[in-house]
Amino acid sequence: MRSISAAFLALVVVILALAVDSSQGHGPGSRGGGRGLGNENCMCGRIYKPVCGSDLKTYANRCLLDCHAEMPEGRQIGLSFLREGRCKDGEKNKKG
């Protein structure tokens, strides 16, 4: 009976450790070693739902845009969401 209790306790500890580890590094702007689209520091899904950024570049999805906006280059230029859909050639940023 003792060995079953010890095994059960060990299993619970392992499950809790995995749950804590897997809850980190997900969502917009999160940093981690997972594979996403674009920047290796972004933990974004592989869903293609294009958005146009204030830099007039098309990003694969809003998560990637938000991630790039948090990076030093994005902060320097004040990168933000402009609109849904691909940026159009010759489009001008109405914010700037």
Secondary structure, DSSP 8 states (H G I E B T S, - for coil): -HHHHHHHHHHHHHHHHHHHHHTSS-STT---SS--SSSTT----S----EEETTS-EESSHHHHHHHHHSHHHHHHT--EEEES---TT---TT-
